C-alpha cells in the first residue's frame, strides 16, 4: 500500500493523472492572474486570486515532488507555480494598497 493511499490528502488535481502533466497547476495559476485582472470590472473577484494562487503553488510543488513525466509537464508545473505566486503577491499588494488608502482617507 502506497503512502498516497494511507494518508488522507486534499487533491487539487483537476483531472486524474494531471499531477503527471502539471496541467492543474498551470490552470490554477492562470486563474489567479486572471482574477487579478478583473479588478476594474469586478473588484470582488480579485479575492479569488489568493485561493487560486495557493492551490497552484501547492499543485505545482506536488507535481514536481512526485516527478512530472515529461519536459512540457515540468514547464507547466513551473509556470503554474510562478503564476500562482504572482497571484498571491498581487493579492497581498492590493490588500496593502487598500489598507494604506483606507488609512489616508480616514485621517
Wavefront OBJ file of the C-alpha trace (Angstrom):
o trace
v 0.000 0.000 0.000
v 1.480 3.330 -1.011
v 1.648 6.384 1.246
v -0.909 8.104 -1.005
v -3.472 5.509 -0.034
v -2.608 5.673 3.675
v -2.626 9.435 4.099
v -5.814 11.438 3.506
v -4.820 14.478 1.478
v -6.570 17.248 -0.379
v -6.238 16.523 -4.085
v -6.300 19.702 -6.141
v -5.771 17.994 -9.468
v -8.485 18.816 -11.962
v -8.256 15.529 -13.821
v -6.921 12.070 -12.984
v -3.203 11.907 -13.587
v -2.808 15.651 -14.033
v -0.145 15.661 -11.337
v 1.974 13.974 -14.009
v 1.396 16.747 -16.536
v 1.357 19.898 -14.372
v -1.866 20.986 -16.043
v -3.713 21.634 -12.775
v -1.004 23.981 -11.563
v -0.963 25.870 -14.842
v -4.764 26.265 -14.916
v -4.957 27.395 -11.279
v -2.041 29.826 -11.695
v -3.586 31.333 -14.793
v -6.902 31.643 -12.937
v -5.166 33.520 -10.111
v -3.676 36.026 -12.545
v -6.974 36.382 -14.421
v -8.747 37.066 -11.134
v -6.315 39.950 -10.531
v -7.076 41.271 -13.999
v -10.766 41.626 -13.176
v -10.089 44.461 -10.710
v -11.548 47.305 -12.811
v -14.739 45.449 -13.743
v -15.388 43.018 -10.884
v -13.422 44.106 -7.813
v -14.632 41.327 -5.512
v -13.472 38.644 -7.934
v -9.904 39.678 -7.057
v -10.377 37.857 -3.758
v -10.222 34.565 -5.667
v -6.595 35.245 -6.587
v -5.450 34.110 -3.132
v -7.027 30.622 -3.055
v -6.257 30.008 -6.735
v -2.654 31.110 -6.213
v -2.160 28.928 -3.162
v -3.737 25.953 -4.931
v -1.498 26.490 -7.982
v 1.661 26.587 -5.886
v 0.615 23.502 -3.916
v -0.358 21.557 -7.034
v 2.812 22.513 -8.912
v 5.053 21.676 -5.967
v 3.300 18.324 -5.545
v 3.686 17.556 -9.261
v 7.377 18.424 -9.196
v 7.935 16.432 -6.000
v 6.189 13.340 -7.393
v 8.099 13.586 -10.618
v 6.494 15.084 -13.683
v 6.638 12.666 -16.590
v 7.727 14.974 -19.414
v 9.576 18.223 -20.021
v 6.371 20.060 -21.039
v 4.840 18.821 -17.785
v 7.717 20.309 -15.789
v 7.343 23.566 -17.710
v 3.592 23.559 -16.962
v 4.267 22.969 -13.262
v 6.917 25.677 -13.002
v 4.781 28.135 -14.949
v 1.808 27.321 -12.726
v 3.860 27.868 -9.577
v 5.138 31.168 -10.963
v 1.677 32.405 -11.957
v 0.246 31.247 -8.637
v 2.960 33.098 -6.760
v 2.255 36.219 -8.786
v -1.435 35.849 -7.951
v -0.703 35.611 -4.221
v 1.775 38.510 -4.317
v -0.625 40.628 -6.379
v -3.424 39.906 -3.925
v -1.171 40.855 -0.999
v -0.092 44.073 -2.735
v -3.715 45.023 -3.377
v -4.609 44.396 0.264
v -1.694 46.584 1.445
v -2.693 49.286 -1.032
v -6.312 49.086 0.149
v -5.174 49.395 3.785
v -2.940 52.399 3.031
v -5.679 54.165 1.072
v -8.151 53.466 3.882
v -5.736 54.906 6.422
v -5.092 58.001 4.304
v -8.784 58.652 3.742
v -9.726 58.167 7.404
v -7.189 60.782 8.616
l 1 2 3 4 5 6 7 8 9 10 11 12 13 14 15 16 17 18 19 20 21 22 23 24 25 26 27 28 29 30 31 32 33 34 35 36 37 38 39 40 41 42 43 44 45 46 47 48 49 50 51 52 53 54 55 56 57 58 59 60 61 62 63 64 65 66 67 68 69 70 71 72 73 74 75 76 77 78 79 80 81 82 83 84 85 86 87 88 89 90 91 92 93 94 95 96 97 98 99 100 101 102 103 104 105 106 107
